[in-house]
Amino acid sequence: MNKKQKSILVGLLLGDGHLETVTRNRTYRLKVEHSLKQKEYVDWLYGEFADFIRHEPYVKTKSLNEKQFSCCGFTTCSSGLFRFYAQQFYSGRKKIIPKLFAKLIDPLALAIWFMDDGSFKSIRHKTYIIHSVGYTKDDLGIVQKVFEEKFGIKVALHKQYDRWRIYFLSETADKFKKLIEPYVIPSMKYKLG
């Protein structure tokens, strides 16, 4: 993988992407799936990983709580190149923040995570949230520390029900926006407010 693909992969694994194995952890494949409203984003990601994919992106209808919705996505071929990332981002079947997070995260990876799970808080608050609900508070504490030390960006951890999300403090919200904006694709710019 080239450097750009590695950064995108890190962002996807922090967000909605996941790795799966059918070869007892020898090789892995990347699966990406989003709402049909985000097809342009999926198509862009597909283009970035085209070297690893044999089939066109799919569109299908799924059911959740008796409601139907359309989604689109793709799955790469299995490869040993993804194994290192699976070892970093998973403990068993559960996603974790890697011990090497400070080395792996860069502005592109952060932009991908934001495009996957981020949103503009509100006109009144003028800041951003990453809906990081799958991670523990301890994991997100690592993220909080790295964001401040590496990027000079301050975040707080807000509890939503029994889960945690990353809340960018308004004093560094513009700094965060300037850091990721060059990497946010046009169809996802709405998330920047």
Buried (B, 14 or more C-beta within 10 A) or exposed (E): BEEEBBBBBBBBBBBBBBBEBEEEEEBBBBBBBBEBEBBBBBBBBBEBBEEBBEEEBEEEEEEEEEEEEEBBBBBBBBBEBBBEBBEBBBEEEEBBBBEEBBEBBBBBBBBBBBBBBBBBBEEEBBBBBBBBEBBBEEBBBBBBEBBBEBBEBBBEBEEEEEBBBBBBBEEBBEEBBEBBEEBBBEBBEEBBB
